[in-house]
Amino acid sequence: MERENIVVSKSVEFALGVIAYCEILENNRKYVIANQLLKSGTSIGANIHEAQNAESRADFIHKVKIAAKEVEETKYWLILCERAGYPFDESLKSKINELGLIIYKILSSSKANR
């Protein structure tokens, strides 16, 4: 039986939450911010998935670093949504923080094991 890959599962779960939230933003005619959030929020999982088939340890680290950058960009868009008073999904804030911690742990472990 294959072990569940937590970061893959959580990135997919987060992306699905972002998609649903962006639909709410679009229904409220917040198209520009919905588009930016959708791109960065779903890119995290795409890069994590790419990292699973990396060509080398350096390639793996590079893809995880990109995912980490997307985490930070996504946090930014969520902060803007919250502070602008848009309808806000609090669970996304806790999920992005948790996902970020996992990704930063993977990065530090991968760099230490070079």
Secondary structure as UniProt FT lines:
FT   HELIX           6..27
FT   TURN            28..29
FT   HELIX           31..51
FT   TURN            52..53
FT   HELIX           57..83
FT   TURN            84..85
FT   HELIX           90..112
//
